[in-house]
Amino acid sequence: MSEAHTHHEMSFWEKYVFSTDHKIIGFQYMFTGLFMALIGGFFVYVFRMQLAFPGIDVPGFGHVSELAYNSLVTNHGTIMIFWFAMPVLIAAFGNFLIPLMIGADDMVFPRINRLSYQIFLLSALVLIASFFVPNGGFGGSWTAYPPLSAEAQYNATPLGAPMWVIAVGLEFVAFLLGGINFITTLMNARAPGMKMYDIPIVLWMIVIASILFMCSVGPLLAGAIMLLFDQLIGTGFYNPAHGGDPLLWQHLFWFFGHPEVYVVLLPAMGIVAEIMAVFARKKLFGYKTILYSVFATGILSFVVWAHHQFIAGIDPRMANLFTVTTLIISVPIAELCFVYIATLYGASITFSTPMLWALAFMAEFLIGGVTGIFLGASGLDVYYHDTYFVVAHFHYTFVPIAIIGFYAGITYWFPKMFGRMLNEYWGKVHFWGTIIPFNFIFIPLFILGAAGQHRRISGYVHFPDLYTQDLQNLRIIATVSLIAMLAFQVVFIVNMVYSWFRGKKAEINPWKANTLEWTVPSPPPHGNFAEFPTVYRGPYEYSHPDREVDYWPQNEPGPDPAKSRK
Amino acid sequence: MSGPQSVGSPRTLTRTGPVIPSSLLAMVALVLTEIMLFAALISSFLIVKADASIWPPLGQPRLPVIVTAVNTGFLLGSGFMFFLANRRFRVGDFPASRKLMGMAVFLGGVFVAVQGYEWSKLLGFGLTVTSSIYGSFFYLIIGFHALHAVGALVAMLHLFLTFGPQGQSASRFLGTQVFWYFVVGIWPILYYLVYLS
């Protein structure tokens, strides 16, 4: 490491653009992801306005045609999952935290890491470019079912559709390279003394998520190549007239798509676990239980995919099987929730902003999880499929994961990332201003879905049963709440930018936490550790009875309580 | 699990080095993804084949089973040469290792060349990527394998050309080796499922 420190002054380009420093790459991923989230947020504003007030000229966009509506919905979903949730939760936090928390100076393969971001950036540019080609961006939904996605005569986007597939493919290659780095680094670059069960749970979660991603992405890449061939060369992989099978895509897509849910869920749950232990000042309850529950979830996540296809014409016997596996997978996830609640039980909780986000994650994700059981039952799903009930359900999972999880993480690690404290007061204003409207957006959508409102319709004017005053009022409530929620994000942006430059200087360890990233200066210098740390105990020794202070950093020499307990 | 220990016994603090070298671990992770990718391609092919009433479709040429069987031998031979090269590499006999590496590259090159020649004949017989779903899957699966083979051969050739008297970067040698074993190892499966069944 000493050689790495004596090198010459780096130019701006070397330091921030073509850097191989894991922290800079983490920031690159984070800011690219946040920029994409702004685009995704703008899209949802436009199409929600159209749904609440059909036919109006949306301020900032104009009239929303059916084609534009489809493209907006498709790319909202695509961006929020592939270009916001994944880069921010896995790539940004993974890159920033893994070396810092295991006591390493960088990733094992820093240049592959840089390449990973560059490919990711390219994928984002391809996607953005696809909005501006003739006929606009792809509008066949983020699941891209053929024949709609395969044939330009159906989707009406001869350029947008292939560009969408190429962008998604590139993005997966980027995460593949990142995932290889994460796995190798966690396994091979840990500080001396840090054993498997001393690894902070968030890192386990990110790495297990990477493994799930790598095991599931192959089939989707294969499917995407076939789809691209169908679009561009005119093969018939998904065309029954040529002997192909459109259902094939659905299997390949969801074989990836369902594990993908856990790919983004796990890092968010890991972030929440770190925050809960710190602000409850208690040892994380059931470290190994959490780990094994996650392993079980990971394995089960590969055998539930067809629950997305109950009404796609699959064999009903197969539907039964997938109903059973789907209900089984809720067991380890429920286990995780109970274990987290057990950490909180009897604790003296500090309701700081990160902790509020962590608690909100639990509360809101629970609603998402429980409504998922309705949809996992193949009988009920016949009715609910493709209604707004589904939309509300997965937003109750993905918003806690991506948005609440991100805010929990950024408010917690902001002092370490930027060396300044966020403003607590405005942090809490932003928290309540996000959480309350969030529920007012999606509870009406549950009701609308139960009333039979179908997805993927750009306006209900021509559907008299759905265009009643009651239902329209619910749509307006959802849209107004959405605008309120989006407006409150300005509070966060201002708070973040202001605190970055003018906030209170952060100490090395402002939250009195145990993990290794809190032993280096805020922000950490290039190379992170002046001296490589040695680890003596697990990361969650809070309020130990033998100690005067209520925390016990991992690198402080001394006994390991886990061993003395016998 | 661990036996009773005195309170506060210090841990073993020496960094013993990773159990699996980083290059190997990273390559295994990549190969895992690749296996899933080929598994998806092959299962897609089998599903479509099972749906078809007549297979291969009428009017499509038959695949060159015998020539490809011989060609499979070249590829397996190449993998074996790399295996032998690794054994020489480990004992530090770098000239012999380099020679065996060269053999591995040569045999792998023969495999790709014969495949290319057979492809050109098949194209002449009217089996193209759009002539039928049969042709589409053939060129997709076998073409994907060929791409992997070519990529691996370029890496192997580079390894061979940069072989110095001090040998070669052990981690690169290991990584390339694992990838080539994957390319060689998956081929008989593809041959059996696409050419024979």
HADDOCK unambig.tbl for C-alpha pairs under 7 A between the chains (distance, minus, plus):
assign (segid A and resid 180 and name CA) (segid B and resid 26 and name CA) 5.49 0.50 0.50
assign (segid A and resid 180 and name CA) (segid B and resid 29 and name CA) 6.23 0.50 0.50
assign (segid A and resid 184 and name CA) (segid B and resid 22 and name CA) 5.94 0.50 0.50
assign (segid A and resid 184 and name CA) (segid B and resid 25 and name CA) 6.22 0.50 0.50
assign (segid A and resid 184 and name CA) (segid B and resid 26 and name CA) 6.00 0.50 0.50
assign (segid A and resid 188 and name CA) (segid B and resid 18 and name CA) 5.18 0.50 0.50
assign (segid A and resid 188 and name CA) (segid B and resid 22 and name CA) 6.64 0.50 0.50
assign (segid A and resid 192 and name CA) (segid B and resid 13 and name CA) 5.39 0.50 0.50
assign (segid A and resid 192 and name CA) (segid B and resid 14 and name CA) 6.14 0.50 0.50
assign (segid A and resid 192 and name CA) (segid B and resid 15 and name CA) 5.15 0.50 0.50
assign (segid A and resid 193 and name CA) (segid B and resid 11 and name CA) 6.44 0.50 0.50
assign (segid A and resid 193 and name CA) (segid B and resid 12 and name CA) 6.56 0.50 0.50
assign (segid A and resid 193 and name CA) (segid B and resid 13 and name CA) 5.23 0.50 0.50
assign (segid A and resid 214 and name CA) (segid B and resid 33 and name CA) 5.34 0.50 0.50
assign (segid A and resid 215 and name CA) (segid B and resid 32 and name CA) 6.69 0.50 0.50
assign (segid A and resid 215 and name CA) (segid B and resid 33 and name CA) 5.52 0.50 0.50
assign (segid A and resid 215 and name CA) (segid B and resid 36 and name CA) 6.40 0.50 0.50
assign (segid A and resid 218 and name CA) (segid B and resid 33 and name CA) 5.52 0.50 0.50
assign (segid A and resid 218 and name CA) (segid B and resid 34 and name CA) 6.38 0.50 0.50
assign (segid A and resid 218 and name CA) (segid B and resid 36 and name CA) 5.01 0.50 0.50
assign (segid A and resid 218 and name CA) (segid B and resid 37 and name CA) 3.81 0.50 0.50
assign (segid A and resid 219 and name CA) (segid B and resid 36 and name CA) 6.20 0.50 0.50
assign (segid A and resid 219 and name CA) (segid B and resid 37 and name CA) 4.99 0.50 0.50
assign (segid A and resid 219 and name CA) (segid B and resid 40 and name CA) 4.80 0.50 0.50
assign (segid A and resid 221 and name CA) (segid B and resid 37 and name CA) 6.93 0.50 0.50
assign (segid A and resid 222 and name CA) (segid B and resid 37 and name CA) 5.80 0.50 0.50
assign (segid A and resid 222 and name CA) (segid B and resid 40 and name CA) 6.45 0.50 0.50
assign (segid A and resid 222 and name CA) (segid B and resid 41 and name CA) 6.09 0.50 0.50
assign (segid A and resid 234 and name CA) (segid B and resid 130 and name CA) 6.63 0.50 0.50
assign (segid A and resid 235 and name CA) (segid B and resid 129 and name CA) 6.86 0.50 0.50
assign (segid A and resid 235 and name CA) (segid B and resid 130 and name CA) 5.06 0.50 0.50
assign (segid A and resid 235 and name CA) (segid B and resid 136 and name CA) 6.44 0.50 0.50
assign (segid A and resid 236 and name CA) (segid B and resid 133 and name CA) 6.23 0.50 0.50
assign (segid A and resid 237 and name CA) (segid B and resid 133 and name CA) 6.57 0.50 0.50
assign (segid A and resid 242 and name CA) (segid B and resid 132 and name CA) 6.77 0.50 0.50
assign (segid A and resid 242 and name CA) (segid B and resid 133 and name CA) 6.35 0.50 0.50
assign (segid A and resid 243 and name CA) (segid B and resid 52 and name CA) 6.84 0.50 0.50
assign (segid A and resid 243 and name CA) (segid B and resid 133 and name CA) 6.06 0.50 0.50
assign (segid A and resid 244 and name CA) (segid B and resid 48 and name CA) 6.17 0.50 0.50
assign (segid A and resid 244 and name CA) (segid B and resid 133 and name CA) 6.64 0.50 0.50
assign (segid A and resid 245 and name CA) (segid B and resid 48 and name CA) 6.76 0.50 0.50
assign (segid A and resid 248 and name CA) (segid B and resid 44 and name CA) 6.82 0.50 0.50
assign (segid A and resid 536 and name CA) (segid B and resid 11 and name CA) 6.87 0.50 0.50
assign (segid A and resid 558 and name CA) (segid B and resid 8 and name CA) 6.73 0.50 0.50
assign (segid A and resid 559 and name CA) (segid B and resid 7 and name CA) 6.97 0.50 0.50
assign (segid A and resid 559 and name CA) (segid B and resid 8 and name CA) 3.84 0.50 0.50
assign (segid A and resid 559 and name CA) (segid B and resid 9 and name CA) 6.48 0.50 0.50
assign (segid A and resid 559 and name CA) (segid B and resid 10 and name CA) 6.62 0.50 0.50
assign (segid A and resid 560 and name CA) (segid B and resid 8 and name CA) 6.01 0.50 0.50
assign (segid A and resid 564 and name CA) (segid B and resid 6 and name CA) 6.94 0.50 0.50
assign (segid A and resid 564 and name CA) (segid B and resid 7 and name CA) 4.66 0.50 0.50
assign (segid A and resid 564 and name CA) (segid B and resid 8 and name CA) 6.49 0.50 0.50
assign (segid A and resid 566 and name CA) (segid B and resid 4 and name CA) 6.26 0.50 0.50
